[in-house]
Every structure is written in C-alpha cells, then in structure tokens.
Amino acid sequence: MSKYGRLRDLPLAVLSLAGCAACAPTAPKHHASLHDVELSLDPVPDGDDAAEASFDGTLAAYAAYAYARSPALRASFETWRAATHRPQQERRMPEPTISYTAFVRSVETRVGPQQHRISASQRFPWPTTLRAGAEAATLEAVAAQRRFESQALRIAAEVAEAYWLLWRIEHDLKVHQEEIEVLQSLSEQVRGRVAVGAAELSDLAQIDLQLSRARDRHASLERQRRAAAAGLVRAIGAPDRTPTPVSPREPRADPPADSISALAASAATHPDVRTFESLSDAARQRERQARAERAPSFGVGIDWILTGESTATPAPQENGKDAVAVSFSLQVPIWTRVYRAAESQARAEAAAQHSRAIDARNTVVANVRQHAELLEDASRQVAFYDNTLIPQSKTAFESVLASYAAGRSTVAELLLAERELISLRAERFAALATYGTRLAQLERAVGRPVELVPTQPEKDTP
C-alpha cells in the first residue's frame, strides 16, 4: 500500500494522543489527564441515548467521554480525515479526451469518402507538478493531524480545569457543612450555659452571628457548585443537566520527575510546533509545484478516420481503407510572470510558516517553564498545609477549646481559632485543586503526560 493510502486509513484507527499510549500514568486514576485515556471517536448518539451518560466521579471517566463525544474534537478529527484524501487528488493525471466527428459533407479520397473520425488524446504534465503537489497535500494532512492533537490537548486542559473547580467546591461544601454542625453544637452548649448564668448573652450572639455567616457561605457554594457542574458538562460535550459526581479521593500533589529544562526540551515535538513545521514543508513543496508549472507539458493523441467504399470504376486498390493518424503536442508556458508570482507566493508562505513554527516553539518553552514552576509551587503549598499549617491550627483550636471549657478563654478567641482551622482546610482543598489544574496545564504545554515523583500516599478526603 502506498504511503498515501496508509495516511488515508490512519484516522480510522484507535489513537493515543501524541504517541503516548504506551506511557503508563503515574497519577491515580481519578487524577488522570486526557492523555491517559484511549482516544476513540465513536458516532455521536442523538436524542435520549445521549442522556444516559453516567460517570464514576473520576477525571478519567470525564476524559473518556470528552474524547468520544466532544463536538469540537469531532470537527477537528473530520477535518483531518478529509485532508488525508487530498494526496490522491493531487496525483491525478489530466483526464483523457475522446471526441467524435461526423462529416456532414464527405471528403472524397482516392480510396473512398471520409465519413467519421474518432479521436483520443492524453496530456502529460511535467512529472514534478504531480509529485510536488501530492507531497504538499500529504504534509498538509499531517498538519491537520497535529491540529487535531492540539485540539485534544486543549480539551484535556479545559476538562481538567472544570473538573478540579467542581471538585474544590464539593469539598468546600463538606467543610462548611461541618462548620455549621460545630457552630450549632457550640450554640446549644452556650445557650445552656447562659441559662444557668455560666455564660453571657454576648457569647451566644457572637456564635449565632458566625453560624448565620456559615450558612450564607454554604448557600453561596451551592450555587457555585451548580455553575461549576454546568461548566464541566459543557467541557465534555454532555447533554444538559447530566449528573457530575466527583471522586472523594484526594490527588497526590507530587512534583514532576523531570527537570524544567528536560520538560522544555519537549517543545520541539509539541503538536503546535509540528503543525507549522509541516505547513512550512508543504509550502516549499507548493513552491516546487509552481516552479514545475513553468515547464512544458506534452500530449499524445490518435485519430481514426472511417472511410466509405469508393464508387469509382474500377475500384481502387485498398478501397474503403480507414486512415489512422498519431499526433504529438507540446504546451509551452509563455505567461512566465504569472508562474513566477505563484512561486514567490509559495516561497513567502513557507517563510511565514517557518516563522510561526519558531514563535510556537518559543511560546511552548515559555509555557512549559511557567507552568512547571507553578506546579512545583502548588505541590509545595499542599505539603505546607499538610505538614505545618493544619497541624498547628488543630493544636491551637484544641488548646483554646480546652481553655474555654475551663473558663480561661473567651468565646471570641474560640471562634477565631475555629474560623482559622476551617479557612485553612478550605485553602488546602483549593491548593489541591490548583495542583490538578496546574498539572493539566503543564501537560498541555509539554504535549505529553508528565511523570511525577511519589512523595505522599493516596488517601480519601478526611
């Protein structure tokens, strides 16, 4: 099978983004990016079939659905598949010409009257014209493939960002629900102490104020959760009001295994860079094609003249014999200025695409360095919350609680310690969600999965 045939059939195979199907994911499955999901575009269901989408709450499940159902990814895939059919069209020879002529007034010849003529001709362009055009179309199809891969990277980042936003809000809701329960219990205890004169009404008023504020924050988070769920549904291309559960498990906020310089070295193979490189190569082939248009083309033909019987007496020798003629033609390009303009246009386009490839490489390198630094900082922040801030806040809260029970601390000090602990827990979930988003952004910038160094055990949300 020719390389053009193989290229045409390639989109029909099951794909793995950026050639990374063999790369084993290092993060937990709920933290997997779209890179870890086998890419298979199935026919998009219509009507009620689409409403049956269900998810187990992991990012991998949403990833698989986005790959199979995303309309934007489907459009990019079909554009690529359409491009794979163009090389054969570029290799097409000019169509042969067959003509028929009937003599209304016959021309009498020595062997008889000429009655009909059948002609066939074929034109042959300069060989480089077809070869360069097919090579250009092949490279343009490769560029369409790279655009498809780039689109998948973009969808990967969008799905991950929407997922981690919803994940953070869901866990914030649990934290604030626990805060409401704690404040309600504390309010009942203080109310009992007020009844026996062991506490002031001002203490109860402060607690009830914090309780009202906690309930308001919880109500606001409920609306934010519905908005975030709608954003995730849009990102994966699911029907409206599709249930969007999230996993209770926390991601491991591990740092990347490769150095920033090693990650930046992947810029050369990023789909965005390779897209413009392929387009630059295609434009150079178009330049060759335009140059070949300035070369002559030739044609060959054959004429078959049907001759009738002569009425002369005596009948001539070879009476009624048909005539056959072979012709050769040469098409000479004379509008050289037009052909040079097409050649110059293709040369300028190649230079433009080459410059775009350089700009894309610089952009990718900058994005990799930026997101790698942000990912390492997010990993550091999560570790700081786990190892320092939250343990210290728990110790401080327990100390103030014991002191308040003994009558040595005020309710204001107790509420301050409790508020600080709740805030730090919410900030920790925000840091975990930020880490997940940063990882997705880094993988989009690198163009492949990022290997991580396990530093923390995987655990459920407390």
C-alpha positions, 0 to 999 in steps of 0.5 A: 500500500502506498504511503498515501493510502496508509495516511488515508486509513490512519484516522480510522484507527484507535489513537493515543494522543501524541504517541503516548499510549504506551506511557503508563500514568503515574497519577491515580486514576481519578487524577488522570489527564486526557492523555491517559485515556484511549482516544476513540471517536465513536458516532455521536448518539442523538436524542435520549441515548445521549442522556444516559451518560453516567460517570464514576466521579473520576477525571478519567471517566470525564476524559473518556467521554470528552474524547468520544463525544466532544463536538469540537474534537469531532470537527477537528478529527473530520477535518483531518480525515478529509485532508488525508484524501487530498494526496490522491487528488493531487496525483491525478493525471489530466483526464483523457479526451475522446471526441467524435466527428461526423462529416456532414459533407464527405471528403472524397479520397482516392480510396473512398469518402471520409465519413467519421473520425474518432479521436483520443488524446492524453496530456502529460504534465511535467512529472514534478507538478504531480509529485510536488503537489501530492507531497504538499497535500500529504504534509498538509494532512499531517498538519491537520493531524497535529491540529487535531492533537492540539485540539485534544490537548486543549480539551484535556486542559479545559476538562481538567480545569472544570473538573478540579473547580467542581471538585474544590467546591464539593469539598468546600461544601463538606467543610462548611457543612461541618462548620455549621454542625460545630457552630450549632453544637457550640450554640446549644452548649452556650445557650445552656450555659447562659441559662444557668448564668455560666455564660453571657448573652454576648457569647451566644450572639457572637456564635449565632452571628458566625453560624448565620455567616456559615450558612450564607457561605454554604448557600453561596457554594451551592450555587457555585457548585451548580455553575461549576457542574454546568461548566464541566458538562459543557467541557465534555460535550454532555447533554444538559443537566447530566449528573457530575459526581466527583471522586472523594479521593484526594490527588497526590500533589507530587512534583514532576520527575523531570527537570524544567529544562528536560520538560522544555526540551519537549517543545520541539515535538509539541503538536503546535510546533509540528503543525507549522513545521509541516505547513512550512514543508508543504509550502516549499513543496507548493513552491516546487509545484509552481516552479514545475508549472513553468515547464512544458507539458506534452500530449499524445493523441490518435485519430481514426478516420472511417472511410466509405467504399469508393464508387469509382470504376474500377475500384481502387486498390485498398478501397474503403481503407480507414486512415489512422493518424498519431499526433504529438503536442507540446504546451509551452508556458509563455505567461512566465510572470504569472508562474513566477508570482505563484512561486514567490507566493509559495516561497513567502508562505513557507517563510511565514510558516517557518516563522510561526513554527519558531514563535510556537516553539518559543511560546511552548518553552515559555509555557512549559517553564511557567507552568512547571514552576507553578506546579512545583509551587502548588505541590509545595503549598499542599505539603505546607498545609499538610505538614505545618499549617493544619497541624498547628491550627488543630493544636491551637483550636484544641488548646483554646477549646480546652481553655474555654471549657475551663473558663480561661478563654473567651468565646471570641478567641474560640471562634477565631481559632475555629474560623482559622482551622476551617479557612485553612482546610478550605485553602488546602482543598483549593491548593489541591485543586490548583495542583490538578489544574496546574498539572493539566496545564503543564501537560498541555504545554509539554504535549505529553503526560508528565511523570511525577515523583511519589512523595505522599500516599493516596488517601480519601478526603478526611 
